[in-house]
Amino acid sequence: MSMLDIRVPAVLLRTDRNPFHHGTLGAVRSLGRAGVEVHVVADCADSPVRASRYLGGVHAPPPPGASPADLAAALGRVAVRLARPAVLIPMDDAGAVAVGRLREELAPAFLLPEPRGAVAERVADKAELAEVCAALGVPHPRTLVADGPDDAVRAAGRLGLPAVAKWSRPWLLPPGSGLRSTVLVRSVRQARELALRAEEAGSRLLFQAFLPPGRDRDWFCHGYADRSGVLRAGGTGRKTRSRPRGAGLTAAGRWTPNPRVRALAERLVGELGYRGILDLDFRRCGATGAYHLLDFNPRPGAQFRLFADTAGLDVVRALHLDLTHRPLPEGAPVPGRAFVVENYAPLTALWPVRGGRELAWHARDDRGPGRALWGLWGRHVADRLGRRLRRADGGPRDAGPARVARVPAQAAPADPTGLADDERAGSR
């Protein structure tokens, strides 16, 4: 008998166009294995997710740049087909912000957490997150907002170079613009040129002090803040490999207890009145030892399945249980457990791990996505490299598939392969 209420389906919403978002597959499998009917509202045409035996249905999302009304209409059509309330889980920041704005309109067709105010939108905005951290005394890289080219030059000078430049709402970046959500700025000219594109980007440009990467400096914390505000499920983990190196998404991570990081997460949840799934990214300062919050993502992190405890509880299952008024089982953490994304760290996926390991794509009980991965990934890489070569030869720019760019707050130098943009989109 399932511990989840299998009468209540789940709907996963992803607005970005990244076909290799392994977090979506993790959620499909986690809920599907428990007997829940799982539907995905996302572009899955060229995604291994579509091959999962646990996928109950795929529904087309609204096109890029669609209005909140369009998104509400798309979800409304799914609700009509299901004909019963469903748990709705946004899988990217843009979706989380949109669902937060539409909460009253989406209820009662969908079951959703009840945060205090528009907290999801507040923490997803990089500029507002800096203000939140300053008000709460949570360590955060020094941040300056640039209101124009001259401000950008002054900010770069005050922080020192290199500095990190970020758009406060990266999900608003127009597809095909070539703008990245995060850039490591090495000159005042580069800072000025970015500021000149602020209107095109659709949100404020800010600059942050650069915290150099290093061994054991990149950490993350996943959890589910239940109806009473208690942080449940999840855990703290350490990035052992990232893509690209020193920044970017977690290619391999390990469950590593860190009371200091967990305490910061619990403090943020309590102070903000946050409810729902969260994914926090931290970087430890090599000089002071302080853990600086880089990102507060109001949705599941792509590697959330790392934190499946001995009772089988993860943050997605915790959400479903809580919203259907079922008790959460008391399992034990599994320190040392590893999570590996095979297409980003193929050799790491072969190494033995004492605490056990979960792969992002391959699973014995769900072989379809793993089989589909390599053919789709090979074509994807070849296409990206081909377009890069055409640009180098002066050919016409090919914008490629429309995606919402979203990368971690502290970026490394540009990836020489040109592939990192797709990997960063919604894959944490």
C-alpha angles and dihedrals in degrees: 000000000000119000087218126077098252091189087075114072125209128230119202115203122201120169099181120088099230107132091193099061099137092184089071090055090048091056093046091053097042094054096032093055088055090055098258118142105240126202125184125209101198144095100278099155094116098023129112086223089078090066095060116120088214095061111110098186145339122223127189116249122221114272122272112286093024118157124249087254090058091051091048090051092051092050090045090058090052090049091053091052093049093046092199136069115282136192108251118210120184110210099195137041095252090054092047092052093047093048090049090055092045097043098117092045093049095050133120093019088061132039112228139169117259109230124182104267124314093330095142092058091045096054095039090059105085095211094049091046089059089054091048092052092048092051093048097040093241113152111256132159112271106269132199124184116219116215094186145346095290091049089050092054091048092048092052090049094049094047097040127231135315094044132165117249117198138174108233094224105030094176087072094062108120115244114253094020094114089230116138124209091231130026132178102231116210102173140035089238090059090049092052094048092052092051091054088064097054095110090051091048093055098222143057123292116228135181127216135192109259116244107200116234120240145154113315093357101112116078138164137195126204126188148141119241104210129211091280094048097254115142107236137178120001124073143201123293142181126227110236095175131015136186112257098024114262094014141029132058126347108267090173131006140171132215102247122169113236114173093189093056092044091051091053090051093050090048093053092049092050097045096044099040089233119176127188138032119336137186116196126189122204136182120201113226110236092212101047104018091231118143108234118204108232102172139011107198113190095211140049117307114234091247096048092124088072087079100060106136131207091277091054092250120150131161095270093052090044090056093049093047094048096046091049090049096246124141119257113236118240107239131167123249119250107220113197094032111140136212122200132185102213100205091053099038108020096161093048088055089064098052118102115248123202095210095046130259140237121205120214097227112013121073131159093226094045110036099160099083093047091051092047095046103076099049092047093043093049092053090045093053093045091050093049094048091046092053091047091053092048090053091049089053091053095253124147116294114254110205092200123201115349112254140167106239116223125162137164119284098248109056129196123217114297116290107252093214092060090225099107096086093070093043092053095053104107095325111118 
